[in-house]
Amino acid sequence: MDFRTDILGAPYEAVDLPLAADDEGEVLATLVRRRAAAEGATGPRRAVLYVHGFVDYFFQTHLADFYVERGYDFYALDLRKYGRSLRPHHSPNFVRRLDAYDEELDEAVRIIRAVDGHDQLLVNGHSTGGLVTALWAHRRAGQGLVDGLFLNSPFLSMPAALLVRTLGAPALDALGRLAGTRKLPMPPAPHYVHSLHRDFRGSWDFDLALKPAEGFGVYAGWLAAIQQGHRQVRRGLAIDCPVLLMASTASTLTATRWDAALHTTDGVLRADDIAALAPRLGRHITTVRIADGVHDLVLSGESARKQVFQELDRWLTAYLPAAG
């Protein structure tokens, strides 16, 4: 594989994964890699594949630190039309079907297992990446590809009242079929990103061109695809590996104004809805609620972030022990 130095710099490497073209032309995904073996691990037996959320890309190097320190080779996948994979001719973050992502997920796992020689794989999905990886793991059940699944605030339900979701679903499905690339009217909602980025009210540094505070807009076809994924979750999945699902203990959905609670709550999704849907994913589910956790739990304040990593470490020790 022709890996190059990643935009994060060494020791991160990246490689483009060419995918089947769509009606916008050339499509690719980007696989980022950081080897634990180079930092004293005994060998590349264990690996983790991280998949980001909506209007997002991989930049959480402290998450990679956590895994590398435990002997995992770390991989992250920037999905098609996101982050490193976004090209000028693309509608940002757009896809008509969530199973389209199977192509890059399958190829990333092939590289991790067959090319780089790992025999144990944890998949770590955040938000929309949590929904995408859960559905993919359900479709790949019985193939022995995934040994564990960690879902960080997965996007399992729309952050709207049940009545609104129910009444609006048929219209959205129709619009998604007829005008998939139509942008939906949405109020400006920069506050979650402002709560994170050090240039505003946060303490983290990331590229605002790849994760803009105002987002890229929401397309009707993409939202219809998400809605279809949510229906699959509500019907029930059959993920056949241990699953760890984490969500905050509270949510603050303030689209039009700043609220200091965004520093200690999920400001994007309804955390209670996420936790309630956890049993629908499979038969072996661990659910953990994180006090003072934000939407991307690993970007929470120090105390909540410590909880996240302690719980993840405990779960990994129980369900994905090292060889020997």
C-alpha positions as CSV (number, residue, x, y, z in Angstrom):
1,M,0.0,0.0,0.0
2,D,1.3,3.4,-1.0
3,F,1.0,5.2,2.4
4,R,2.1,8.8,2.7
5,T,2.6,11.1,5.6
6,D,-0.8,12.2,6.9
7,I,-1.9,15.8,7.3
8,L,-1.4,15.2,11.1
9,G,2.3,14.5,10.5
10,A,4.4,11.5,11.6
11,P,3.7,8.9,12.9
12,Y,0.4,9.1,11.1
13,E,0.2,7.8,7.5
14,A,-2.6,7.9,5.0
15,V,-3.6,6.1,1.8
16,D,-6.4,6.8,-0.7
17,L,-8.9,4.0,-1.3
18,P,-10.3,4.3,-4.8
19,L,-14.1,3.5,-4.9
20,A,-16.7,3.0,-7.6
21,A,-17.6,6.3,-9.2
22,D,-21.0,7.7,-8.6
23,D,-23.1,10.4,-10.5
24,E,-20.7,13.1,-9.3
25,G,-17.7,11.3,-10.7
26,E,-14.5,10.0,-8.9
27,V,-15.0,8.8,-5.3
28,L,-12.5,7.8,-2.7
29,A,-12.0,7.2,1.0
30,T,-8.9,7.8,3.1
31,L,-7.4,5.3,5.5
32,V,-5.1,6.8,8.2
33,R,-2.7,4.5,10.1
34,R,-0.5,4.8,13.2
35,R,1.4,1.7,14.2
36,A,1.8,0.7,17.8
37,A,4.7,-1.6,17.0
38,A,6.9,1.5,16.3
39,E,6.4,2.6,19.9
40,G,7.4,-0.6,21.7
41,A,4.4,-3.0,21.2
42,T,5.2,-6.6,20.7
43,G,3.5,-6.9,17.2
44,P,0.6,-5.9,15.0
45,R,-1.9,-8.4,16.3
46,R,-4.6,-6.1,17.6
47,A,-6.0,-3.1,15.6
48,V,-8.8,-0.5,16.0
49,L,-10.7,1.2,13.1
50,Y,-12.2,4.6,14.0
51,V,-15.0,6.0,11.9
52,H,-16.0,9.7,12.4
53,G,-19.4,11.5,12.6
54,F,-21.3,13.9,10.4
55,V,-19.4,17.1,9.3
56,D,-16.3,15.5,10.8
57,Y,-13.0,13.8,10.1
58,F,-10.3,12.1,12.2
59,F,-8.2,14.5,14.3
60,Q,-8.6,13.1,17.9
61,T,-4.9,12.1,18.3
62,H,-5.4,11.6,22.1
63,L,-7.8,8.8,21.2
64,A,-5.1,7.2,19.1
65,D,-2.7,7.6,22.0
66,F,-5.1,5.6,24.3
67,Y,-5.2,2.7,21.8
68,V,-1.5,2.7,20.9
69,E,-0.5,2.6,24.6
70,R,-2.5,-0.6,24.9
71,G,-0.8,-2.2,21.9
72,Y,-3.4,-1.5,19.2
73,D,-2.4,-0.4,15.8
74,F,-4.7,2.5,15.1
75,Y,-6.6,3.1,11.9
76,A,-9.1,5.8,11.0
77,L,-11.3,6.0,8.0
78,D,-12.4,9.3,6.5
79,L,-15.5,8.2,4.6
80,R,-16.3,9.3,1.0
81,K,-16.9,13.0,0.7
82,Y,-15.7,13.7,4.2
83,G,-12.5,15.3,5.5
84,R,-9.4,14.1,3.7
85,S,-11.7,12.4,1.1
86,L,-13.7,15.4,0.0
87,R,-13.0,16.8,-3.5
88,P,-14.3,20.0,-5.2
89,H,-16.8,18.1,-7.3
90,H,-18.4,16.4,-4.4
91,S,-21.6,17.3,-2.5
92,P,-20.0,17.3,1.0
93,N,-20.9,14.3,3.2
94,F,-23.6,13.2,0.7
95,V,-24.7,9.6,0.1
96,R,-28.0,8.2,-1.0
97,R,-27.7,4.8,0.9
98,L,-25.8,4.0,4.1
99,D,-24.8,0.6,2.7
100,A,-22.7,2.5,0.1
101,Y,-20.1,2.8,2.9
102,D,-19.7,-0.9,2.9
103,E,-17.3,-0.6,0.1
104,E,-14.7,1.5,2.0
105,L,-15.3,-0.4,5.3
106,D,-14.8,-3.7,3.6
107,E,-11.6,-2.5,1.9
108,A,-10.2,-0.9,5.2
109,V,-10.8,-4.2,7.0
110,R,-9.2,-6.2,4.2
111,I,-6.1,-4.0,4.5
112,I,-6.0,-4.2,8.3
113,R,-6.5,-8.0,8.4
114,A,-5.1,-9.5,5.2
115,V,-2.4,-6.9,4.3
116,D,-1.2,-5.7,7.7
117,G,-1.8,-9.1,9.3
118,H,-4.0,-8.3,12.3
119,D,-6.2,-11.1,13.8
120,Q,-8.2,-9.0,16.3
121,L,-10.2,-5.9,15.3
122,L,-12.2,-3.4,17.3
123,V,-14.4,-0.9,15.3
124,N,-15.0,2.4,17.0
125,G,-17.7,4.6,15.5
126,H,-18.9,8.0,16.6
127,S,-22.3,9.6,15.9
128,T,-23.2,9.0,12.3
129,G,-20.1,6.7,12.1
130,G,-21.7,4.8,15.0
131,L,-24.9,4.2,13.0
132,V,-23.0,3.3,9.8
133,T,-20.7,0.8,11.6
134,A,-23.5,-0.7,13.6
135,L,-25.5,-1.4,10.4
136,W,-22.3,-2.7,8.6
137,A,-21.5,-5.0,11.5
138,H,-25.0,-6.3,11.4
139,R,-24.7,-7.1,7.6
140,R,-21.3,-8.7,8.2
141,A,-22.4,-10.9,11.2
142,G,-21.1,-14.4,11.0
143,Q,-18.0,-13.5,8.9
144,G,-15.6,-13.1,11.8
145,L,-14.5,-9.6,10.8
146,V,-15.2,-7.7,13.9
147,D,-14.3,-8.7,17.5
148,G,-15.8,-5.7,19.3
149,L,-17.7,-2.6,18.5
150,F,-17.4,0.7,20.5
151,L,-20.1,3.2,19.8
152,N,-19.6,6.8,21.0
153,S,-22.9,8.6,21.0
154,P,-24.2,6.8,17.9
155,F,-26.8,8.5,15.7
156,L,-29.5,5.9,16.3
157,S,-32.5,8.3,16.4
158,M,-33.4,11.8,15.1
159,P,-33.1,14.5,17.7
160,A,-36.8,15.4,17.3
161,A,-40.1,14.6,19.0
162,L,-41.6,11.2,18.1
163,L,-44.7,12.8,16.5
164,V,-42.5,15.0,14.2
165,R,-40.4,12.0,13.2
166,T,-43.4,9.9,12.4
167,L,-45.4,12.5,10.5
168,G,-42.4,13.8,8.5
169,A,-41.0,10.4,7.5
170,P,-43.1,9.7,4.4
171,A,-42.5,13.2,3.0
172,L,-38.8,13.0,3.6
173,D,-38.6,9.6,1.9
174,A,-40.3,10.9,-1.2
175,L,-38.2,14.1,-1.3
176,G,-35.0,12.0,-0.9
177,R,-36.0,9.9,-4.0
178,L,-37.1,12.8,-6.2
179,A,-34.6,15.5,-5.2
180,G,-31.8,13.8,-3.2
181,T,-29.3,16.6,-3.5
182,R,-31.7,19.4,-2.5
183,K,-30.5,21.1,0.7
184,L,-33.0,21.3,3.4
185,P,-33.7,24.6,5.2
186,M,-32.0,24.5,8.6
187,P,-31.3,27.2,11.1
188,P,-27.6,28.1,11.7
189,A,-26.3,25.9,14.4
190,P,-22.6,26.6,15.0
191,H,-22.7,26.3,18.8
192,Y,-21.6,22.7,19.2
193,V,-18.4,23.3,17.2
194,H,-17.9,26.6,19.0
195,S,-18.1,24.7,22.3
196,L,-15.2,22.5,21.1
197,H,-12.8,24.7,19.1
198,R,-10.1,26.7,20.8
199,D,-10.8,29.8,18.6
200,F,-14.3,30.0,20.1
201,R,-15.3,28.6,23.5
202,G,-13.5,25.3,23.5
203,S,-10.0,23.9,23.9
204,W,-9.5,21.6,20.9
205,D,-7.7,22.3,17.7
206,F,-9.0,21.0,14.3
207,D,-9.4,22.1,10.7
208,L,-12.5,24.3,10.4
209,A,-12.4,23.8,6.6
210,L,-13.0,20.0,7.2
211,K,-15.3,20.4,10.3
212,P,-16.9,23.9,9.8
213,A,-19.0,25.4,12.6
214,E,-21.9,26.1,10.2
215,G,-21.7,22.6,8.7
216,F,-22.1,21.8,5.0
217,G,-25.9,21.8,4.8
218,V,-28.2,18.7,5.0
219,Y,-29.3,17.0,1.8
220,A,-32.7,15.4,1.5
221,G,-31.3,12.2,0.1
222,W,-28.8,11.9,2.9
223,L,-31.4,12.5,5.6
224,A,-33.7,10.0,4.0
225,A,-30.9,7.4,4.1
226,I,-30.3,8.1,7.8
227,Q,-34.0,7.7,8.4
228,Q,-34.0,4.3,6.7
229,G,-31.0,3.3,8.9
230,H,-33.0,4.4,12.0
231,R,-35.9,2.2,11.0
232,Q,-33.5,-0.8,10.7
233,V,-32.3,-0.1,14.2
234,R,-35.8,0.1,15.6
235,R,-36.7,-3.2,14.0
236,G,-33.6,-4.7,15.6
237,L,-30.1,-5.7,14.5
238,A,-28.2,-8.9,15.1
239,I,-24.6,-7.7,15.7
240,D,-22.7,-10.8,16.8
241,C,-19.8,-9.3,18.7
242,P,-19.7,-7.6,22.1
243,V,-20.9,-3.9,21.8
244,L,-20.0,-1.1,24.1
245,L,-22.4,1.9,23.8
246,M,-21.7,5.2,25.6
247,A,-23.8,8.3,25.7
248,S,-24.0,11.4,27.9
249,T,-26.4,11.5,30.8
250,A,-28.1,14.6,29.4
251,S,-28.7,16.6,26.3
252,T,-29.0,20.3,25.4
253,L,-30.5,20.9,21.9
254,T,-30.2,24.6,21.3
255,A,-30.0,25.3,17.6
256,T,-30.2,29.1,17.6
257,R,-28.4,30.3,20.8
258,W,-25.4,29.6,22.9
259,D,-25.8,27.6,26.1
260,A,-23.0,27.0,28.5
261,A,-24.5,23.5,29.1
262,L,-23.0,22.5,25.8
263,H,-19.7,22.0,27.7
264,T,-21.3,19.2,29.8
265,T,-24.1,17.7,27.8
266,D,-24.8,16.2,24.3
267,G,-25.6,19.2,22.2
268,V,-26.4,17.2,19.0
269,L,-28.5,14.2,19.8
270,R,-30.9,13.0,22.5
271,A,-28.7,10.9,24.8
272,D,-31.7,9.2,26.4
273,D,-33.0,8.0,23.0
274,I,-29.6,6.6,22.2
275,A,-29.4,4.6,25.4
276,A,-33.0,3.3,25.1
277,L,-32.2,1.9,21.6
278,A,-29.0,0.1,22.7
279,P,-30.8,-3.3,23.3
280,R,-31.9,-3.3,19.7
281,L,-28.4,-3.7,18.4
282,G,-27.7,-7.3,19.4
283,R,-27.6,-9.7,22.3
284,H,-24.3,-8.7,24.0
285,I,-24.6,-5.0,24.8
286,T,-22.9,-2.9,27.5
287,T,-24.4,0.6,28.0
288,V,-22.5,3.3,29.9
289,R,-23.8,6.8,30.6
290,I,-21.1,9.5,31.0
291,A,-21.8,12.4,33.5
292,D,-20.9,15.8,31.9
293,G,-20.1,14.1,28.6
294,V,-20.5,16.1,25.4
295,H,-21.6,14.7,22.0
296,D,-18.2,13.4,21.0
297,L,-17.4,11.9,24.4
298,V,-13.7,11.8,23.9
299,L,-13.7,15.6,23.5
300,S,-15.5,16.1,26.9
301,G,-13.9,18.0,29.8
302,E,-11.2,16.2,31.7
303,S,-13.4,14.5,34.3
304,A,-15.8,13.1,31.8
305,R,-13.1,12.2,29.4
306,K,-11.4,10.2,32.2
307,Q,-14.6,8.3,32.8
308,V,-14.8,7.4,29.1
309,F,-11.3,6.0,28.9
310,Q,-11.6,4.2,32.2
311,E,-14.8,2.5,31.1
312,L,-13.4,1.7,27.7
313,D,-10.2,0.2,29.2
314,R,-12.3,-2.0,31.6
315,W,-14.5,-3.2,28.7
316,L,-11.5,-3.9,26.4
317,T,-9.8,-5.9,29.2
318,A,-12.9,-8.0,29.7
319,Y,-13.9,-8.7,26.0
320,L,-10.8,-8.1,23.9
321,P,-7.9,-9.4,26.0
322,A,-4.4,-9.4,24.7
323,A,-2.9,-12.7,23.4
324,G,-1.6,-14.8,26.3
